């Protein structure tokens, strides 16, 4: 609301100055030609907007997409009697083909029968192998070499110098760890 009032005051102030603009500056001739072409007549450049900044063409944007296709079904007169609903009168209900354009004639029966997999033991076993055993074998085939590699990297190897590198948010920390000489002195004795 405050921004709306400030914009309105700025526009009226610019018009009082005699410039026809918002900010009170005179536009050069080339800019005036651009305004003529862009806004269709060199008038108010905000004339195509509503006072709240919205475009008048976008008022019906809610109806652009049809969110509820069931809205187009004919209304039925229903009567409730003893807990049941009865259709009394009105337009006869339309078929699915009339409502949504889905073809409902000459559909092959085998396509619907193929979906009945309950009791089809061979098909169920194929589905079980497809969705359970095959992914299990793939995951194990990836995990076993990965875990053996990780555990092999943790084995200690006799080194003369170890560098521990730690990554911080903005810098790296290097720690050089050398083996102590205590072990060598004990061997000499």
C-alpha positions in Angstrom: 0.0 0.0 0.0 2.8 2.4 0.9 4.6 1.6 -2.4 1.4 2.2 -4.3 1.1 5.7 -2.7 4.7 6.6 -3.4 4.4 5.6 -7.1 1.2 7.6 -7.5 2.8 10.7 -5.9 5.9 10.3 -8.1 3.7 10.1 -11.2 1.7 13.2 -10.3 4.9 15.1 -9.4 6.4 14.3 -12.8 3.2 15.5 -14.5 3.2 18.8 -12.6 6.7 19.5 -13.8 5.3 19.5 -17.3 7.6 16.8 -18.6 5.1 13.9 -18.8 7.6 11.6 -17.2 7.8 10.0 -13.8 11.2 11.3 -12.7 10.9 14.9 -13.9 13.5 14.7 -16.7 12.9 15.5 -20.3 13.5 12.6 -22.7 15.4 13.2 -25.9 13.7 12.8 -29.3 15.0 9.3 -29.9 13.6 8.1 -26.6 10.3 9.7 -27.3 10.1 7.8 -30.6 10.9 4.6 -28.7 8.2 5.4 -26.2 5.8 6.0 -29.1 6.6 2.6 -30.6 6.8 0.7 -27.3 3.7 2.1 -25.6 1.6 3.0 -28.6 1.2 6.7 -28.6 3.7 8.4 -26.3 1.0 8.8 -23.6 1.3 7.4 -20.1 3.9 4.6 -20.2 2.0 2.8 -17.4 -1.4 3.2 -18.9 -1.6 -0.5 -19.7 -1.4 -1.4 -16.0 -4.0 -1.4 -13.3 -3.4 0.8 -10.3 -2.0 -2.1 -8.3 0.5 -2.9 -11.0 -1.2 -5.9 -12.6 -2.1 -6.2 -16.2 -5.9 -6.2 -17.0 -5.4 -9.1 -19.5 -4.3 -11.4 -16.7 -7.4 -11.1 -14.7 -8.8 -14.4 -16.1 -5.5 -16.3 -15.8 -7.0 -18.7 -13.2 -9.3 -20.2 -15.9 -6.5 -20.7 -18.4 -5.7 -24.3 -17.3 -8.6 -26.6 -16.5 -7.8 -28.1 -13.1 -10.9 -30.1 -12.6 -12.2 -32.1 -15.5 -15.1 -33.5 -13.4 -16.5 -30.0 -13.5 -17.9 -30.6 -17.0 -20.0 -33.5 -16.0 -23.7 -32.8 -16.0 -25.3 -32.1 -12.7 -27.6 -34.8 -11.5 -30.6 -34.4 -9.3 -30.1 -36.7 -6.3 -32.7 -37.7 -3.7 -31.7 -39.4 -0.5 -34.2 -41.9 0.8 -33.5 -44.3 3.6 -29.7 -43.9 3.3 -29.5 -44.4 -0.5 -29.1 -41.8 -3.3 -31.4 -42.0 -6.2 -31.1 -40.1 -9.5 -34.5 -38.5 -10.1 -34.3 -36.5 -13.4 -31.9 -34.3 -15.4 -29.7 -34.9 -18.3 -28.8 -38.5 -18.9 -25.2 -39.2 -17.7 -22.7 -39.2 -20.5 -20.3 -42.0 -21.3 -16.5 -41.8 -20.7 -16.1 -41.5 -24.5 -18.4 -38.5 -24.6 -16.9 -36.8 -21.6 -13.1 -37.3 -22.1 -12.7 -38.5 -25.7 -11.4 -41.9 -24.7 -12.2 -44.7 -27.1 -14.4 -47.3 -25.4 -15.5 -49.5 -28.3 -13.6 -52.5 -29.8 -11.0 -52.6 -27.0 -9.2 -55.9 -27.1 -10.1 -58.2 -24.2 -6.7 -59.8 -24.0 -5.1 -56.6 -23.0 -7.2 -56.4 -19.9 -6.8 -60.1 -19.1 -3.0 -59.9 -19.2 -3.2 -57.5 -16.2 -4.7 -60.2 -14.0 -1.5 -61.6 -12.7 -2.8 -63.0 -9.4 -2.7 -66.7 -9.7 -0.3 -66.6 -12.6 2.6 -68.2 -10.8 5.1 -68.1 -13.6 4.6 -64.4 -14.2 4.9 -63.7 -10.5 8.2 -65.6 -10.3 9.6 -63.6 -13.2 8.6 -60.4 -11.6 10.2 -61.5 -8.3 13.5 -62.3 -10.1 13.3 -59.1 -12.0 12.6 -56.7 -9.1 14.4 -58.5 -6.2 17.1 -61.0 -7.1 18.7 -59.2 -10.0 19.1 -55.8 -8.1 20.4 -57.7 -5.1 23.2 -59.4 -7.2 24.1 -56.1 -8.8 24.4 -54.3 -5.4 26.5 -57.1 -3.9 28.7 -57.1 -7.0 29.4 -53.4 -6.4 29.6 -53.4 -2.6 32.0 -56.4 -2.0 34.9 -54.9 -4.1 34.3 -51.5 -2.7 34.4 -52.6 1.0 37.5 -54.7 0.4 39.2 -51.7 -1.1 38.2 -49.5 1.8 39.5 -51.9 4.4 42.7 -52.5 2.4 43.4 -48.8 2.4 43.3 -48.7 6.3 46.1 -51.2 6.6 49.3 -49.7 8.0 52.4 -49.7 5.8 55.9 -49.0 7.2 56.7 -45.5 5.9 59.4 -43.0 6.7 57.1 -40.0 6.7 53.3 -39.5 6.9 51.6 -36.3 5.9 48.1 -35.7 7.2 46.1 -33.2 5.1 42.9 -31.8 6.6 40.7 -29.6 4.4 39.0 -26.7 6.3 36.5 -24.3 4.9 39.0 -21.7 3.6 42.4 -23.4 3.9 44.3 -26.7 4.1 46.1 -27.9 7.2 49.2 -30.0 6.7 50.6 -32.1 9.6 53.9 -34.0 8.9 54.3 -37.0 11.2 57.7 -38.7 11.2 58.3 -41.9 13.1 60.1 -41.4 16.4 63.7 -42.5 16.8 62.9 -44.3 20.0 62.4 -47.6 18.2 65.8 -47.4 16.5 67.7 -46.7 19.7 66.2 -49.7 21.3 67.4 -51.9 18.5 70.9 -50.6 18.8 71.2 -51.7 22.4 
